[in-house]
Amino acid sequence: MSRDALVVGINTYSYEGLKPLKAPAQDAEAIAQLLEKYGDFKVTRIPAVKDKENNKIRVGKQTKVAHTDIENAIVQLFKPEGHPPDTALLYFSGHGLRKKAGIEEGYLGTSDVNPQLGCWGLSMQWLRRLLQESPVRQQIVILDCCYGGEVLNFNEADPGNRGKGRDCCFIAASRAFEVAFEEINNQHSVLTSALLKGLEPKAEQCVTNYTLIELLRQQKNSFPQRPTFNNFGEPIQLTWRMTASTGESKVISLQTTCPYKGLAYFDCTDEDAKYLYGRTALTDELLEKLRKGNFLAVLGASGSGKSSVVRAGLLYELKLGRRLSGSDSWQIKIFRPGQNPLQNLALTFVDEGLSNIERASQLDRAEKLLEGADGLRKLIDIAKTQRVVLVADQFEEAFTLCQDIKTRKKFFECLLGALQRNDNKFCLVLTMRADFFGKCVEQEYSGLAQHIQDNLVTVKPMSEPELRDVIIKPAKLVDLEVEPELVEQILKDVNNAPGYLPLLQYTLTQLWEQRSDNCLRVNTYAKLGGVMGTLQKRATEVYESFSELKDSELRQAAVRHIFLNLTQLGDATEDTRRRVLQQDLINQKYPAEVINEVVQKLADERLIVTTKMGAKGTVVDVAYEALIRHWGLLRSWLDDDRKMLLQKREIEAVAEKWRDNQKASRFRLQGGFLDDAIAFQKKAQKKADVNFTLSDLACECIKQGIQKRRNRNPLKIIKAMKL
């Protein structure tokens, strides 16, 4: 895990309206040394000078800092061109200014500020936008600004929840109407003095942003101004230290590399591949299939690890060349079909490092070639390699995102037609959710279904020994211990749960982030609520994400509708999972377009699992039955009007049985049950709660029951109408 810090301390200012300062450079250097000693940060200092006495780099006391210097350094910290750090910390000590010209704007004062010439320093609005767009997962910003009330509108510089950094910490020296002070008889400012005390860990202690802010809160009465701070997300480890058994204070090497992947897939890199466990046998099978043929279809349930085993297993071994002779010289191209599969395919043949104009020109030529299979064959022919391996990951996007059936057919024809060659130079690999195989047989699609059947490898659930490897072996690579009790509890929790792998990785990542030493412990797991606790949090995040979509209220209501239908209501027993056909979720309130979209997103987020059941259609199921028992939001939905939900379920169960028996008259609603169904339908319409709206099938069944009754006894119906 990479950790970068930028510490800035500016004493010297050219503008006469800003007096020189004494504390900032000393503040910054003290913070820098502490972060290096106890936090494993790679620290960049501004301004940086070489100390003549010890030949070490320190923060310069008299060196000026230009606006462009600090701006470039902050960009490099939070939005570098290369791989971003996992954790990034910015510390600034110096003057601050506030511009009042119609609107108030805050600035960090650089040495070259001159308000009279319109030069105010580094814009806080710019900093805020940068933090929002930053890919850094953990962000810490500490601003110890003299005249903080003039520089800092806290909300203005707040990274906010919209930033891509999931975990954020923001600390400012004072509120908007206060100044920041240097401490009397102390070489540091008031805030930095408190920070230095809080960041230096005691024996066997880990300091996080949350514990640091709690310390600042406890000391608030000692500040002549009131510091302002805020946190978002999970705790961020800032510094740590432990005591050796001899009783002497010793800084430990707390492992900073997380061996787990969270909800992301394992990719075809050295770093990811070394942590992929439990897939040795499956990788061997994929390699053998590829050695013998030129087409490979890897299918499995959502969350089964298809992309990971293909990328970090199969493709990584091909790159190494250790298993198939010469495979290290093969060209490997990976893409996802997306909304325009032919264009995305063409992009894989565009050279890297081109200008925008050259890239657009090359893409245009590639797209024209890919109008048919002959064009793809030509691109394969001219490739200077023994073999081209083309990987279409998440192949189901050709059905879910590409809505133009002509484009879809042309895409399939291009790929499968290019396989028809005398040599073995072209190899096609695709990964797809198993429940989408039914889509492949709906039309001829250039023989796609037959190709898949003849070259199929199914990703099955891991065995218990494989799951143990997934938990324990990555930890060993980074000298991380895992309590045996924790392993047993996790195995118990994920037993017989479909789609568990990403959520297991997510839970293990959370355990790693919240550890206080080099051990993953069962008590921390219990505090998280186990796999189901992290899942509950994840489920709520996914539900809330629908609020950002078009017709958000309808789609959030559809989420509720789907989960209510996936729950079998218990009668003096616990509620359990209930599998339903996707078509049965559709009704007048929730049309097919909405249901299909929401089901797709919930499946992508690993909260539900979809399975193709032949002619019956697609079956939808919850990924974890424990979600029904422990997700608070779902529990509240179930507890509301449980009686009506039970009655609705009974009516729909009869209707489904009627359908499954070719709608024979003896299986339809009749007698008192029909009367109850009619009464329920009227009550549901009056209640105006869409979650009690009967399925289209149930409504049809009621209508047929009424019609049969009328045909059998028309006089009784007429008398009833008169009454």
Beta strands, then each sheet from edge to edge (+ up, - down):
strand 1: 3-9
strand 2: 42-46
strand 3: 48-50
strand 4: 57-59
strand 5: 87-100
strand 6: 104-108
strand 7: 122-123
strand 8: 138-146
strand 9: 167-172
strand 10: 205-208
strand 11: 228-232
strand 12: 237-243
strand 13: 249-250
strand 14: 295-300
strand 15: 331-335
strand 16: 388-392
strand 17: 426-433
strand 18: 456-459
strand 19: 481-482
strand 20: 519-520
strand 21: 567-568
strand 22: 576-577
strand 23: 580-581
strand 24: 608-612
strand 25: 618-622
sheet 1: 2+ 1+ 5+ 6- 7+
sheet 2: 2+ 1+ 5+ 8+ 9+ 11-
sheet 3: 3+ 4-
sheet 4: 10+ 12- 13+
sheet 5: 15+ 16+ 17+ 14+ 18+
sheet 6: 19+ 20+
sheet 7: 21+ 22-
sheet 8: 23+ 25- 24+
end
